[in-house]
Amino acid sequence: MPDFHAIFETQAEDYDRLVACEDYQKNILPALNRICSLEGADVVELGAGTGRLTCMLAPQAKSVLAFDIAEPMLRTAGANLTRVEQRNWLAGVADHRHLPAGDGVADVAIAGWTICFLATWQHATWQREVGQALAEMKRVLRPGGTAIILETLGTGRETPQPPHDKLAMYYAWLEEEHGFSATWIRTDYRFESRAQGKELTRFFFGDDLAKQVAGDRPATLPECTGIWWRRWGRE
């Protein structure tokens, strides 16, 4: 299993190259806007990483506060946002469980492919740790605001299936214990070549998924992404 801690601290550019290849069908942004309008919204983003979602959100949003615990990832995010000429954002280093943002500052709180690490790394205390992150999302939302969580439902899969039992428990917990609604979309990867696909897939997902990269130029790898959301202002 790849060391994700090390990847986020030392391989931000490689990670950015990988996620830039995902969702070539461009399904993510329309799916988010079906849940709630991002136009003119103030957004707080947890686990912004290298700015993949931030770059989608910023052109529509009024403002984006983007947080991540890995500073190298945020440096790459800043470079990406500068390239797309977005200036309505601020980035900061922060843990999901302790966001340096005020109460009720956002219309949307969003976390993409990130809270899952609290669920899988914390083992016996995962419900408490994830619960703290959800409480922070709720705290920063204005009344009637929307919390949105995106997570994988299977890399290399054409139909949704959680990659392992811990994630399945976490996803069910969001729905059954916290009242989140759920849907899913395809966010397949498309690489310039099979060689590129195998290289990028192997470093992050391992050898087995690298073998599933299909085609030559371009090469593809299916991906299912789950989206959970709740309209969740302060009570």
Backbone as a ProteinNet text record, in pm:
[ID]
protein_1_A
[PRIMARY]
MPDFHAIFETQAEDYDRLVACEDYQKNILPALNRICSLEGADVVELGAGTGRLTCMLAPQAKSVLAFDIAEPMLRTAGANLTRVEQRNWLAGVADHRHLPAGDGVADVAIAGWTICFLATWQHATWQREVGQALAEMKRVLRPGGTAIILETLGTGRETPQPPHDKLAMYYAWLEEEHGFSATWIRTDYRFESRAQGKELTRFFFGDDLAKQVAGDRPATLPECTGIWWRRWGRE
[TERTIARY]
85	0	87.9	66	145.7	135	239.2	242.4	184.2	54.9	-11.5	42.5	79.7	140.3	261.4	348.9	471.3	439.8	341	303.6	258.7	173.5	120.3	228	330	436.4	549.4	572.8	692.7	665.5	542.1	514.1	389.8	377.5	258.3	244.5	354.4	345.4	303.9	354.5	312.5	164.3	120.2	-21.1	-106.6	-60.6	-134.5	-145.9	-38.4	-43	-146.3	-157.1	-253.6	-396.7	-429.7	-569.7	-611.1	-514.4	-548.2	-602.2	-574.1	-621	-758.7	-808.8	-938.7	-1052.7	-1169.9	-1292.5	-1278.3	-1221.8	-1208.2	-1345.1	-1449.5	-1584.7	-1644.5	-1575.9	-1619	-1758.2	-1773.3	-1901	-1911.2	-1798.5	-1801.7	-1875.6	-1836.6	-1895.7	-2045.7	-2096.7	-2243.2	-2312.8	-2250.8	-2311.5	-2320	-2216.3	-2219.5	-2326.2	-2338.9	-2439.9	-2581.7	-2598.7	-2731.6	-2769.8	-2671.4	-2697.4	-2728.1	-2646.5	-2671.3	-2594.8	-2646.7	-2580.4	-2452.1	-2344.4	-2216.7	-2198.1	-2287.3	-2274.9	-2287.2	-2180.1	-2181.2	-2172.8	-2138.4	-2134.3	-2000.3	-2004.7	-1884	-1859.7	-1738.7	-1708.1	-1591.9	-1606.1	-1493.6	-1462.9	-1336.9	-1295.6	-1198.6	-1229.3	-1142.2	-1059.8	-932.6	-848.6	-836.9	-801.4	-797.7	-690	-588.7	-483.6	-414.8	-400.5	-332.4	-429.1	-550.1	-643.3	-733.5	-748.2	-832.4	-975	-1041.8	-1176.9	-1174.1	-1073.5	-1064.8	-1068.3	-995.8	-992.4	-1127.1	-1208.1	-1343	-1437.5	-1421.5	-1515.1	-1493.3	-1367.7	-1336.4	-1400.2	-1407	-1467.3	-1615.2	-1683.7	-1825.5	-1849.3	-1767.1	-1790.4	-1756.1	-1813	-1773.3	-1636.6	-1616.5	-1488.9	-1468.1	-1341.9	-1307.2	-1197.3	-1223.6	-1120.8	-1078.6	-955.9	-909	-805.7	-833.8	-745.7	-694.2	-571.3	-513.8	-405.3	-384.3	-283.6	-142.2	-129.5	2.6	37.4	130.7	169.4	221	298.7	344.1	227.9	119.3	2.9	-56.3	-63.2	-120.2	-32.5	98.3	185.5	153.6	132.1	94.7	-43.3	-135.3	-268.6	-259.1	-174.6	-158.1	-107.7	-11.5	40.7	-68.4	-149.9	-258.2	-361.4	-397.5	-497.1	-443.8	-316.1	-255.8	-258.3	-234.2	-234.8	-372.5	-476.7	-611.8	-666.9	-579	-608.7	-727.7	-729.7	-831.3	-769.4	-839.5	-786.4	-883.2	-994.2	-1095.8	-1081.5	-957	-933.3	-823.1	-827.9	-720.7	-694.5	-568.8	-532.8	-460.9	-479.5	-412.2	-394.7	-292	-265.6	-357.9	-434.3	-528.1	-571.5	-595.7	-655.3	-806.4	-867.4	-1013.2	-1088.6	-1031.7	-1102.1	-1088	-1005.1	-981.4	-959.1	-1067.2	-1057.5	-1042.1	-944.7	-927	-1020.7	-1149.6	-1252.9	-1362.4	-1426.7	-1529.1	-1657.6	-1746.3	-1877.7	-1961.8	-2034.7	-2132.8	-2077.5	-1962.3	-1899.9	-1923.4	-1984.9	-1991.1	-2132.9	-2158.6	-2280.9	-2261.3	-2136.3	-2102.4	-1974	-1975.8	-1854.4	-1833.1	-1716.1	-1693.9	-1561.3	-1561.1	-1440.7	-1431	-1325.1	-1310.1	-1198.6	-1233.5	-1136.2	-1037.9	-1089.5	-999.5	-1046.3	-1175.3	-1221.9	-1206	-1200.5	-1180.1	-1053.6	-951.1	-827.8	-846.5	-933.8	-967.8	-1037.5	-1121	-1195.7	-1106.7	-1000.1	-917.2	-788.9	-739.1	-613.6	-635.3	-753.3	-773.7	-824.7	-861.1	-897.8	-1009.1	-977.5	-1080.8	-1155.3	-1094.3	-1157.1	-1212.3	-1230.5	-1263.4	-1395.1	-1495.2	-1623.1	-1608	-1528.6	-1505.4	-1429.1	-1326.2	-1243.9	-1324.5	-1397.2	-1479.5	-1590.8	-1647.1	-1750.9	-1703.1	-1576.2	-1520.8	-1511.3	-1472.6	-1466.3	-1605.7	-1705.3	-1842.1	-1892	-1856.5	-1897.3	-1836.1	-1712.5	-1649.5	-1718.1	-1755.4	-1828.3	-1959.4	-2027.9	-2154.5	-2133.5	-2027.3	-2000.8	-1977.1	-1903	-1868.7	-1983.2	-2088.5	-2199.4	-2298	-2351.3	-2464.7	-2590.3	-2694.3	-2819.3	-2866.5	-2896.9	-2938.7	-2825.6	-2700.6	-2586.1	-2576.9	-2490	-2481.3	-2342	-2336.6	-2211.9	-2206.4	-2092.3	-2074.7	-1944.8	-1952.6	-1835.2	-1824.8	-1707.6	-1680.1	-1577.8	-1600.6	-1507.7	-1509.9	-1408	-1404.6	-1506.1	-1566.3	-1649.5	-1590.7	-1461.4	-1394.9	-1313.2	-1181	-1090.8	-1075.8	-1084.3	-1080.4	-1214.9	-1321.1	-1455	-1549.2	-1638.2	-1736.8	-1868.9	-1890.1	-2007.5	-1960.1	-2037.7	-1987.4	-1977.6	-1863.7	-1841.5	-1727.5	-1750.6	-1642.1	-1520.7	-1399.5	-1279.8	-1254.2	-1298.3	-1280.6	-1384	-1391.9	-1498.6	-1498.6	-1380.4	-1375.3	-1445.9	-1422.6	-1490.2	-1639.8	-1678.8	-1821.2	-1890.4	-1823.8	-1880.4	-1893.6	-1792.4	-1793.7	-1906.1	-1921.2	-2025	-2164	-2184.9	-2314.4	-2342.3	-2239.7	-2251.9	-2294	-2239.1	-2280.8	-2430.7	-2481.3	-2621.6	-2713.1	-2675.8	-2765.2	-2760.2	-2642.3	-2626.6	-2629.1	-2597.5	-2587.3	-2679.1	-2762.7	-2866.6	-2821.6	-2704.5	-2657.3	-2730	-2763.7	-2811.3	-2690.4	-2709.1	-2594.3	-2631.8	-2533.3	-2542.8	-2402.8	-2389.1	-2255.5	-2246.8	-2124.3	-2097.3	-1972.4	-1953.3	-1828.2	-1730	-1607.2	-1501.6	-1375.7	-1388.5	-1280.5	-1153.4	-1041.7	-912.3	-886.2	-823.9	-773.5	-629.4	-538.3	-396.4	-349	-240.1	-186.5	-145.2	-98.1	-52.7	-65.7	-57	-59.8	60	174.6	294.2	272.5	215.6	188.1	86.3	-17.3	-120.4	-65.3	18.7	76.9	167.8	246.8	337.6	259.5	160.1	86.9	-1.4	-60.7	-147.8	-68.2	47.2	126.8	173.8	220.4	278.5	172.6	44.7	-58.3	-147.2	-177.6	-271.1	-204.4	-83.4	-16.4	-21.7	48.1	66.9	-62	-152.1	-271.8	-357	-377.2	-457.3	-381.1	-249.1	-170.8	-191	-210.7	-230.2	-364.2	-457.7	-590.5	-599	-494.3	-495.1	-507.5	-607.1	-638.7	-622.6	-594.1	-578.7	-435.3	-410.5	-274.7	-270.6	-320.3	-321.1	-459.8	-543.5	-522.2	-550.2	-510.6	-539.1	-636.3	-715.8	-820	-820.3	-880.6	-904.4	-1035.8	-1134.5	-1263.2	-1252.3	-1339.8	-1346.4	-1489.6	-1537.4	-1667.5	-1646	-1717.7	-1705.8	-1841.5	-1843.6	-1964.9	-1970.7	-2091.2	-2111.8	-2220.5	-2186.3	-2279.4	-2303.9	-2427.2	-2455.6	-2567.9	-2563.5	-2669.1	-2679.9	-2801.8	-2825.6	-2820.9	-2722.9	-2682.9	-2630.7	-2723.8	-2682.4	-2674.9	-2635	-2628.4	-2769.7	-2785.2	-2916.9	-2923.3
-119.7	0	123.8	217	339.8	416.9	491.8	575.2	711.3	729.1	852.5	973.9	957	1067.3	1121.1	1029.5	1070.2	1132.4	1076.4	1131.3	1275.9	1303.6	1438.6	1538.4	1491.8	1581.3	1596.7	1494.3	1497.2	1481.5	1443.5	1419.6	1494.2	1618	1695.9	1712.4	1733.6	1755	1627.6	1512.5	1385.9	1361.4	1388.5	1372.9	1463.9	1586.6	1681.3	1631.6	1573.1	1516.8	1405.1	1324.1	1214.6	1267.8	1354.4	1397.1	1485.8	1547.6	1626.6	1538.3	1408.6	1315.5	1258.4	1281.5	1224.7	1315.4	1254.6	1325.4	1394.6	1322.2	1384.1	1410.3	1340.4	1368	1494.9	1549.5	1673.2	1658.5	1554.2	1529.8	1593.1	1627.9	1669.7	1802	1905.4	2037.3	2040.2	1981.8	1978.6	1904.4	1796.4	1721.9	1807.6	1886.3	1974.4	2081.1	2137.2	2241.6	2187.1	2058.9	1999.1	1990.7	1978.1	1971	2109.8	2207	2345.6	2436.6	2554.3	2647	2699.4	2693.2	2747.6	2892.4	2941.4	3076.9	3179.3	3257.2	3360.7	3311.3	3184.1	3125.6	3152.5	3168.5	3165.5	3019.7	2971	2829.5	2810.8	2713.8	2665.6	2523.7	2501.7	2370.7	2303.8	2181.1	2099.3	2007.9	1992.6	1901.2	1941.8	2067.7	2119.4	2054.7	1997.5	1931.2	2026.8	1983.9	2066.5	2157	2172.5	2269.4	2217	2086.6	2029.6	2084.3	2070.1	2124.4	2276.2	2332.2	2477.5	2546.1	2489.7	2548.3	2536.7	2436.3	2425.3	2525.5	2539.6	2620.5	2770.1	2812.1	2955	3037.4	2986.7	3070.2	3100.5	3015	3039.2	3104.4	3070.1	3114.6	3261.9	3320.3	3454.7	3449.9	3348.5	3333.5	3186.9	3148.6	3013.2	3022.7	2967.4	2947.2	2801.1	2776.4	2639.6	2598.2	2487.7	2441.2	2300.5	2275.2	2141.2	2129.4	2009	1990.8	1983.2	1958.4	1943.9	2071.1	2146.2	2272	2253.8	2146.8	2130.4	2118.4	2056.4	2045.6	2183.9	2266.4	2399.5	2487.9	2469.2	2547.2	2516.4	2387.8	2350.2	2404.4	2402.8	2459.5	2607.5	2680.6	2822	2846.4	2764.7	2778.4	2749.6	2646.5	2613	2724.6	2781.4	2888.1	3014.7	3041	3156.8	3139.9	3017	2991	3013.6	2978.6	2998.4	3136.4	3221.2	3363.3	3382.5	3301.9	3319.8	3389.2	3491.2	3568.6	3575.4	3504.2	3512.3	3400.8	3363.4	3251.9	3287.1	3218.6	3221.5	3077.5	3044	2907.9	2910.4	2804.5	2795.5	2652	2629.3	2495.6	2472.7	2363.9	2337	2191.6	2140.5	2009.1	2020.1	1916.5	1917.4	1945.3	1901.3	1908.4	2043	2132.2	2263.1	2365.1	2413.1	2505.3	2648.6	2723	2862.9	2954.6	2929.6	3009.3	3038.8	3152.2	3192.1	3112.3	3129.7	3065.7	3130.1	3047.6	3098	3184.9	3147.6	3229.6	3174.8	3056.9	2990.1	2948.2	2948.2	2888.2	2740.4	2702.8	2564.2	2527.2	2411.8	2351.8	2220.7	2204.8	2090.3	2022.4	1890.4	1811.6	1702.2	1704.2	1607.4	1508.1	1380.4	1270.5	1291.9	1329.2	1367.4	1322.3	1335.9	1290.5	1139.9	1070.6	925.6	886.3	973.6	939.3	942.2	1029	1022.1	890.4	845.5	721.3	598.5	602.1	481.9	484.4	602.4	610.1	605.9	644.4	659.7	532.7	433.3	302	312.3	287.4	274	404.2	518.1	647.3	718.4	647.2	715.1	791.6	737.3	808.1	941.7	943.7	1069.3	1168.8	1119.3	1208	1263.5	1176.1	1222.8	1314.2	1279.1	1363.4	1504.3	1518.5	1651.9	1730.4	1661.9	1728.8	1772.2	1685.6	1722.1	1839.5	1840.3	1951.1	2082.3	2077.7	2198.1	2244.1	2148.9	2186.7	2255	2197.8	2256.5	2395.2	2410.2	2537.7	2652.3	2625.8	2735.2	2770.3	2686.3	2712.6	2813.7	2896.1	2980.2	2893.2	2940.2	2864.1	2835.2	2709.3	2668	2635.2	2642.9	2608.3	2459	2421.2	2281.8	2226.6	2110.1	2035.5	1928.4	1917.3	1821	1745.3	1613.9	1526.7	1439.1	1438.5	1348.7	1245.5	1119.4	1010.8	907.8	824.8	721.3	611.1	563.4	442.2	334.3	343.6	236.1	281.2	280.4	303.5	173.2	183.2	63.1	-6.7	55.6	-4.5	79	11.5	80.4	99.6	30.6	49.2	69.8	141.9	181.6	65.8	63.3	-32.7	21.3	43.5	93.1	1.1	58.8	-22.8	-118.8	-84.6	-177.6	-149.6	-239.5	-235.7	-108.5	-54.9	65.8	182	196.2	303.9	277.4	151.9	119.7	157.3	129.8	166.2	317.5	388.9	535.2	592.2	542.3	593.5	566.2	446	412.9	500	528.7	612.1	753.6	808	941.1	946.1	840.4	838.3	804.6	701.7	650.4	730.6	782.2	852.7	1004.4	1055.3	1200.1	1256.9	1173.7	1223.4	1275.9	1230.6	1273.2	1196.7	1266	1201.9	1165.9	1075.2	1027.6	1003.6	1023.4	986.1	947.7	911.3	879.2	915.9	936.2	969.9	895.4	885.9	834.8	950.9	929	1030.3	962.4	899.4	816.3	897.3	826.6	883.1	864.5	965.2	951.4	1003.7	917.5	949	966.1	1038.7	1059.2	927.8	833.8	704.9	600.9	475.1	368.8	380.8	418.3	432.4	538.6	653.1	756.5	707.2	639.9	589.7	492.3	402.1	304.7	373.7	469.7	542	614.5	694.1	773.6	688.7	586.1	499.6	418.3	368.7	281.8	353.6	477.1	543.4	572.3	590.9	627	509.1	421.3	312.2	175.8	161.3	32	-43.8	-157.5	-234.5	-290.5	-338.8	-406.1	-312.2	-189.8	-95.4	-44.8	-35.1	6.7	-90.1	-217.3	-318.1	-302.9	-228.1	-213.7	-97.9	-17.2	91.2	31.2	77.1	15	114.4	61.3	145.5	191.1	267.7	314.3	466.3	531.8	679.5	728.1	773.1	781.8	648.9	640.7	524.4	566.8	473.2	509.3	413.7	461.3	380.9	427.9	339.5	382.9	421.7	509.4	554	590.7	547.2	588	678	788.6	883.7	901.3	886.7	910.1	1054	1109	1244.3	1237.6	1285	1290.7	1436.9	1472.4	1611.9	1623.6	1734.5	1766.9	1918.5	1968.9	2110.2	2127.5	2203.7	2185.7	2315.6	2406.7	2529.8	2510.8	2616.1	2609.7	2607.1	2533.9	2521.3	2608.3
0	0	0	-92.8	-96.1	34.9	69.1	188.5	152	179.7	138.7	214.1	341.1	415	337.8	297	226.5	91.2	21.5	-109.4	-95.4	2.1	16.5	58.9	128.1	173.7	72.3	-9.6	-94.4	-243.5	-282.6	-423.6	-470.4	-426	-461.8	-612.6	-682	-826.8	-899.7	-854.7	-915.2	-889.4	-767.6	-735.3	-823	-843	-926.1	-1069.5	-1121.4	-1257.3	-1265.8	-1160.7	-1160.5	-1161.4	-1065.5	-1054.6	-1170.5	-1238.8	-1357.8	-1469.5	-1463.7	-1566.3	-1536	-1414.6	-1377	-1420.7	-1440	-1477.7	-1612.4	-1710	-1841.9	-1906	-1858	-1908	-1845.9	-1743.9	-1676.7	-1615.1	-1534.2	-1467.3	-1329.6	-1268.2	-1127.6	-1109.8	-1182.7	-1158.9	-1183.8	-1293.8	-1309.2	-1195.3	-1146.3	-1035.6	-910.2	-881.7	-765	-780.1	-899.4	-920.1	-917.3	-942.8	-926	-778.4	-692.6	-548.2	-492.3	-528	-488	-582.9	-605.6	-696.5	-633	-710.3	-665.3	-708.1	-791.3	-845.1	-732.6	-712.4	-610.7	-467.7	-448.2	-314.6	-246.5	-114.3	-32.8	5.7	-20.9	-5.7	91.9	181	261.6	215.1	179.6	127.9	224	262	345.4	255.8	286.2	209.3	64.4	41.6	-95.2	-180.5	-117.9	-194.3	-289.9	-414.7	-514.8	-591.3	-538.2	-594.6	-703.8	-710.2	-816.3	-810.7	-694.3	-682	-675.9	-611.4	-596.7	-732.6	-828.2	-963	-1033.2	-997.6	-1052.5	-986.3	-853.4	-776.5	-795	-797.9	-793.7	-906.1	-1030.4	-1135.2	-1112.4	-1036.5	-1009.7	-874.4	-776.3	-639.7	-621.4	-516.7	-475.5	-408.6	-322.6	-253.6	-216.5	-203.7	-159.4	-53.6	64.3	165.5	156.5	115.5	87.7	191.4	261.8	367.7	337.1	378.4	369	474.3	525.3	629.5	573.3	441.9	378	301.8	353.1	288.9	146.2	116.2	-23	-122.2	-80.3	-168.6	-195.9	-92.4	-110	-197.8	-193	-282	-427.6	-457.3	-593	-627.8	-531.6	-554.4	-589.5	-517.4	-546.4	-686.9	-730.1	-866.1	-969.1	-943.6	-1036.5	-1045.3	-931.8	-931.1	-995.9	-979.7	-1045.5	-1197.1	-1242.4	-1387.8	-1448.8	-1374.3	-1428.6	-1392.3	-1336.6	-1312.5	-1218.9	-1110.5	-1008.3	-887.7	-836.8	-724.9	-606.6	-615.9	-510.8	-408.5	-377.2	-287.6	-188.8	-75.6	23.3	65.1	88.9	127.5	261.7	340	469	513.1	591.1	645.1	764.1	760.4	869.4	868	986.7	1007.1	987	930.2	910.8	1040.2	1150.9	1279.3	1347.6	1290.4	1351.8	1240.3	1181.7	1069	1119.2	1066	1105	1027.1	1041.6	975	1076.9	1060.9	1155.6	1141.1	1238.6	1233.7	1123.6	1050.7	956.8	846	791.9	686.8	546.4	534.1	403.6	368.1	237.6	184.6	155.2	124.4	91.1	165	230.4	287.2	213.3	153.2	65.6	99.1	90.5	117.8	12	-66.5	-174.8	-151	-139.6	-131	-16.3	98.8	207.9	345.3	377.6	508.8	521.9	410	411.6	487.9	486.9	556.6	708.1	759.1	900.7	931.7	838.9	860.9	855.4	774.9	757.1	838.6	873.7	949.3	1099.4	1146.3	1290.4	1358.3	1281	1332.6	1437.7	1564	1666.8	1693.1	1664.1	1696.2	1573.2	1462.3	1337	1345.1	1416.2	1423.4	1495.9	1600.5	1671.5	1583.7	1514.7	1431.7	1313.6	1244.8	1133	1184.2	1301.6	1359.7	1386.8	1428.5	1451.1	1319.7	1212.5	1082.5	1036	1055.6	1018.3	1101.1	1229.9	1315.7	1268.3	1218.5	1165.2	1035.9	950.4	830.1	867.3	964	1008.2	1068.5	1147.8	1216.3	1118.3	1011.4	919.6	824.9	820.2	729.7	786.3	697.7	732.4	741.4	810.1	810.2	668.3	642.9	509.3	416.6	465.1	381.8	357.6	264.9	220.8	243.3	308.1	322.6	213.5	145.6	36.3	58.2	45.5	60	-63.5	-126.4	-238.7	-195.2	-233.6	-202.1	-315.3	-318.7	-421.1	-392.8	-499.8	-494.5	-585.7	-607.2	-679.4	-797.7	-781.8	-893.8	-971.4	-1104.7	-1187.2	-1197.5	-1145.1	-1147.6	-1233.8	-1304.1	-1387.5	-1315.3	-1205	-1121.4	-978.2	-896.1	-764.2	-665.9	-597	-488.8	-402.7	-273.3	-188.5	-196.1	-201.5	-216.9	-102	19.4	131	239.1	338.2	437.9	521.7	553.8	636.7	568	437.8	365.8	356	336.5	330.5	461.7	575	705.2	718.8	676.2	681.9	595.4	473.8	384.9	442.3	493.3	553.1	675	751.9	871.5	836.4	726.3	682.3	654.9	591.8	553.5	671.3	747	851.2	980.3	1015.2	1142.1	1127.4	1008.6	992.4	885.1	826	737.4	603.3	555.9	424.4	314.8	207.4	85	-0.2	-95.6	-172.9	-318.3	-404.5	-544.8	-590.6	-717.9	-768	-915.5	-960	-1099.6	-1144.4	-1274.5	-1329.4	-1345.3	-1300.9	-1315.1	-1369.2	-1483	-1537.9	-1565	-1557.2	-1592.9	-1742.6	-1803.4	-1939.9	-1942.2	-1984.2	-1987.4	-2131.5	-2148.7	-2282.4	-2347.1	-2265.8	-2317.3	-2207.5	-2244.9	-2145	-2051.2	-2104	-2019.9	-1912.8	-1951.9	-1852.7	-1750.4	-1797.9	-1708.7	-1606.4	-1649.8	-1557.6	-1456.6	-1503.2	-1413.3	-1303.4	-1342.4	-1245.1	-1156.1	-1212.3	-1133.8	-1033.1	-1073.5	-986	-861.1	-874.1	-757.7	-650.8	-693.1	-596.4	-557	-651.9	-626.2	-614	-667.8	-661.6	-793.2	-796	-919.4	-976.5	-890.7	-941.7	-1027.6	-981.2	-1059.8	-1181.3	-1170.6	-1287	-1402.9	-1372.6	-1476.9	-1547.6	-1486	-1546	-1645.4	-1654.9	-1753.1	-1892.3	-1967.5	-2096.6	-2210.4	-2329.7	-2448	-2463.1	-2566.6	-2593.2	-2590.1	-2693.3	-2698.2	-2741.7	-2649	-2506.2	-2435.6	-2310.1	-2225.6	-2116.1	-2066.4	-1970.2	-1851.5	-1743.9	-1624.2	-1564.8	-1549.2	-1494.9	-1347.5	-1306.9	-1166.6	-1134.8	-1019.2	-967.6	-846.6	-842.3	-732.2	-665.8	-535.2	-458.1	-410	-403.8	-352.9	-245.5	-126.7	-14.6	19.7	49.5	80.5	182	252	349.9	360.3	355.1	380.5	532.6	578	716.9	776.7	807	873.4	1023.1	1092.5	1238	1295.2	1404.1	1467.9	1593.5
[MASK]
+++++++++++++++++++++++++++++++++++++++++++++++++++++++++++++++++++++++++++++++++++++++++++++++++++++++++++++++++++++++++++++++++++++++++++++++++++++++++++++++++++++++++++++++++++++++++++++++++++++++++++++++++++++++++++++++++++++++++++

